[in-house]
Amino acid sequence: MPVNKDTWENSVKDGWIAISYKEAMKLTNPPKTKEQLIAEVEAQKQHLIAEANQKTQLWQTQLLLGIITEEDKASLKEWMLYVQEVQVVDPSLGAAVVWPTPPASPAR
């Protein structure tokens, strides 16, 4: 609905006050709660672990069968060390979490 002086005056309720765009955005998009930030960190943590597990699954099978190459074994170790770093991330830090960097070695 287009807003003009007439529609504005008909829509405004007694006691309403004008606010800035910035104030309106704060009201309609409040900052995330600590609980929401913690939940987001936990979800990201689980995503990164699942992603690493997917990348290393073949190497883990090859390791169990004793057919992994030394290069792939080294890559697997790098990825598993990365997973350990992700596992110890403290979700209670919320937006202040510093995520570990995944290995540069390509996961094949």
Secondary structure as GFF3:
##gff-version 3
##sequence-region A 1 108
A	DSSP	alpha_helix	5	11	.	.	.	ID=ss1
A	DSSP	alpha_helix	21	28	.	.	.	ID=ss2
A	DSSP	alpha_helix	34	65	.	.	.	ID=ss3
A	DSSP	alpha_helix	70	87	.	.	.	ID=ss4
A	DSSP	three_ten_helix	91	96	.	.	.	ID=ss5
###
